[in-house]
C-alpha cells in the first residue's frame, strides 16, 4: 500500500514538473503583452530549460551523497515557492528569474523521482513503476497547451503558475508520509567543484548557442558561445579523468550496458523530441490545414508513445526481458521517419498521423525502460549520478537538435520561396488565402525541406538499432537494490 502511495506522489510531482514545460506555451503572448517585454518572451521557456538541464549532474551527485528524499522534498518546496513568485511577477526580469528557480527545482523532482523508485524496487518491478512515472511527460504534452489556454482565458495567466500550489501541497503532504528515509552514500572527501563549474559553463554556452542559432540573429555571439562550449567540454573531460570523485564518472562508459543505454537515451532526444515542435508547422504548410487540426499529428505521436511506454513497462516487469523492446522500438522509429520522408504531398491527414503514431510507439517502447536497465548496471551508491547522466544526454540532444532543425527549416524555406513571398512574414493563413498554384508550390517546398530532416532522424534511429543490439543479453533482477551503507527501508506493494 505504501508503495502505491509513493508512486501516486511521484507521478503527481513529475506531472507538475513536466506540465510547466508545456502549459506556459499558450500563455506566453499574453504574459509578454501584459509585462511589456516581447523581446524577452522566449527566455521564459529558455531560462526554465537551461536551469533544469545544467543542474542535472550536480543534483544527481547530491542525491547520492545527501539522500534522494532530502533533495526531492527540498526541490518540491522550492518548486512551490517559485510557482508562487512567477504568478506575482511585476516585470519580465522577475518572471524569468522565478522560472529559473522553477527549472532548477523541476530537475530535482524529475531526477529524484526516478532515483527513489530505483532504490525501493527490484530491477524486475521497476519498469512498471518507471513507466507510470514516465507517463507524466506525454500526458503533459497532450493536455498542457489546452489547459494553459483555458486557464489564461478564464482565470488569468498568473493561475498558470498558481495552479501548482494546491496540487503540489497535496503531493508534498503525501510525500512526507510515503517517501522513505533512504540511506545516503558515503560523504565524498572531495566534491568535484571544478568539474561542476566547468560543466555548467560549457552546457550554458551550448544551450545559448543552440538558442541563438535558431533565432538566426546573433552570428558572432553564436560562434563565440559555441567555441566556449567546445573548450569547456574538452576541459571537463580532462578534469573528470583526474578528479577523485567526479560528478560524471567517465569509467561508467566502459560498461556496455551503460554506454549503449546512454546512446539510446540521446537518440530519443535527437530523433523525436526535436521534431515534435515543428510538426504542426509542417502539417499546416504541406497539408494546408488549420492550426487546430495540425495539432492532431503530434497528439497521435504522443499518444503512441504513452501507450507503448505503459505496455512495455508492464511486459518487461512480467517477463524480466528487456532487450527486444529497444530493438523493436528503434526499428519502428527508423521505419516511420523514413516513411515520413517519402510521403507525397496531398495525402489525407490520417496518413502522417498513423505514421507518426508508429514513431511514437517505437520511442515509448524503450523511453522509460532504458533508464531502468542503465540504473541496474551502475553501483547503488551512484544511482542518482547515472540517472542524471541518462536524462542529461536526452535533454541536451533534444535542445541542440531542435535548434539545428529550426535553422535548416528557416534557411531552406527562405532559399526556395518564389519571388514575391517573404519567409519572415509567411504564415499558414497567408498561404491558404493565396492562389492554388502558390499553395501547391509552398506545400512542395516544405515537403522538400523536411525530407532530408526526416531522413537524418531516421538515420539517427538506425544508429539506435545498433546500440540496442549491443545491449547484453540478460534478464531483469528480482533483487532489490541494496543501500550503499546499510539496508534501506523496503516497501511492500
SULZIHU-V151377 format. One record per helix or strand of 3 or more residues. SS is the DSSP state (H for helix, E for strand). FROM is the first residue (numbers start at 1). TO is the last residue. Records with the same first field share a line. If there is no record, write none. Layout:
SS = FROM-TO, FROM-TO
This chain:
H = 2-22, 25-35, 38-40, 43-54, 56-66, 68-87, 92-120, 123-154, 158-178, 193-215, 219-242, 250-254, 256-286, 291-319, 323-342, 349-367, 369-377, 380-416, 423-425, 428-432, 436-470
